[in-house]
Amino acid sequence: MQTTKTLGAIPTAARVHRFTYAIRNIVAEAQKVEATGKRVRYLNIGDPVAFGFHTPAHLVAAVERAMRDGHNNYGPSPGIPAAREAVASEYTANGFPVSADRVFITAGTSEGIELTLSAIVDDGGEVLVPMPTYPLYTAVIAKLNARAKYYRLDPNRNWLPDLDHLKNLVTPETRALVVIDPNNPTGAVYPTDMRRALLEFADEHGLVILADEVYGDLGFRGSVPPLGLLDPDAPIISFSSLSKAYLAPGWRTGWMAVGRTPRLDDVVAAVKKLADGRLCSTVPMQYAVAAALTGDRSHQTGFRRDLEARSDLTVSRLRAMPGVSVVEPTAAFYAMPRVALPPGRTDEQYVKALLHETGVLCVYGSGFGLPAEQGFLRIVFLAPLDELREIYDLMAGFTASYLQ
Ligand SMILES: Cc1ncc(COP(=O)(O)O)c(C=O)c1O
């Protein structure tokens, strides 16, 4: 008999090699740096709670109550009725009429995205995703053996989509258009004329729009309406969650809302079928959805103000660094600066050198699909202002010598 020692390693599936998620992958590198005794400042993950922002007490109370009241059973696979109704009312009040039976409560925006892509894209199907993108899209698309086609966001035009580029990417295999607005990783909010142009483009080519609106309540000037407001009959599926504007990312609770057009009826049925297979999302946390959407949201006013102050500091400090440029964010907690790298260097080399030298951890732009030589990186600016000042001092010193 062969012993464990003589047998080879258990093989892993090819899809794992196609699956990359730079935001967390880079943590392994940071842990090596930490092992040397150096302090690492993690600016890689957009988790406000990790930086001292608190989940509103009435949401914690709603979950606690649900557990005490015995709601620890499996729930209906699309979600508990109260949560679905609250989500439907929220979209409807914001001008995108959705009925509760077209809402699914999911394990964060992430699960909604995965369920939807699984429901609509076959092997070899193509999905238009922004470049830079939030990397979950390309990771899931790769897992499905489908193809991401990147459309450019233009840093010279406030990171708005390049419509001409988008138009050139459509083929008979194109299935969907991903629109992330407000955007991660750029912090951009799209003006109404751009939103209309995207809707027209999707309509012309018969595409469903996956509208990632997880930062919708985090525009510095106030909430950004859903894309569906501009055309409630367009085939739009909107995604959001409690993770960002409701400060509970660890609860893994979110939702997707499918527009009322009958063209999406089969998609609703397909998502329902797939959702049945994973039984349900976390039940006690679903009790926080109605509490969030129908209760007190005053925490958002202070949160938005704090984000804007951090953004202002980030922009002014980055722009003061020779060789560094940045588009000013108008929502969320990300900035995407560009470092004018010497020829032959990559964004990943710069980010890793910054990490090893200073302990500051950002994510390189190529992790979001950008060409590595362009020198972009993403900063999460959720840390307190004083800490951000220290971080930008470290970055300024390092970058000056790196670019010499
Ligand atoms: C654009 C975007 N979509 C989706 C997600 C996933 O969020 P959730 O916690 O709701 O799954 C994130 C998280 O950072 C994000 O930035």
The ligand as an SDF file (V2000), in Angstrom:
LIG
                    3D

 16 16  0  0  0  0  0  0  0  0999 V2000
  -18.0810   47.8450   -6.2330 C   0  0  0  0  0  0  0  0  0  0  0  0
  -18.2500   46.7780   -5.2150 C   0  0  0  0  0  0  0  0  0  0  0  0
  -19.1510   45.8230   -5.4220 N   0  0  0  0  0  0  0  0  0  0  0  0
  -19.3400   44.8540   -4.5180 C   0  0  0  0  0  0  0  0  0  0  0  0
  -18.6090   44.7820   -3.3540 C   0  0  0  0  0  0  0  0  0  0  0  0
  -18.8540   43.6420   -2.4030 C   0  0  0  0  0  0  0  0  0  0  0  0
  -19.5360   44.1080   -1.3100 O   0  0  0  0  0  0  0  0  0  0  0  0
  -20.4050   43.1730   -0.3450 P   0  0  0  0  0  0  0  0  0  0  0  0
  -19.7820   43.2760    0.9880 O   0  0  0  0  0  0  0  0  0  0  0  0
  -21.7640   43.7990   -0.3740 O   0  0  0  0  0  0  0  0  0  0  0  0
  -20.4080   41.8080   -0.8900 O   0  0  0  0  0  0  0  0  0  0  0  0
  -17.6550   45.7470   -3.0920 C   0  0  0  0  0  0  0  0  0  0  0  0
  -16.8140   45.6710   -1.8740 C   0  0  0  0  0  0  0  0  0  0  0  0
  -15.8480   46.3630   -1.6940 O   0  0  0  0  0  0  0  0  0  0  0  0
  -17.4740   46.7770   -4.0340 C   0  0  0  0  0  0  0  0  0  0  0  0
  -16.5710   47.7310   -3.8470 O   0  0  0  0  0  0  0  0  0  0  0  0
  1  2  1  0
  2  3  1  0
  2 15  2  0
  3  4  2  0
  4  5  1  0
  5  6  1  0
  5 12  2  0
  6  7  1  0
  7  8  1  0
  8  9  2  0
  8 10  1  0
  8 11  1  0
 12 13  1  0
 12 15  1  0
 13 14  2  0
 15 16  1  0
M  END
$$$$
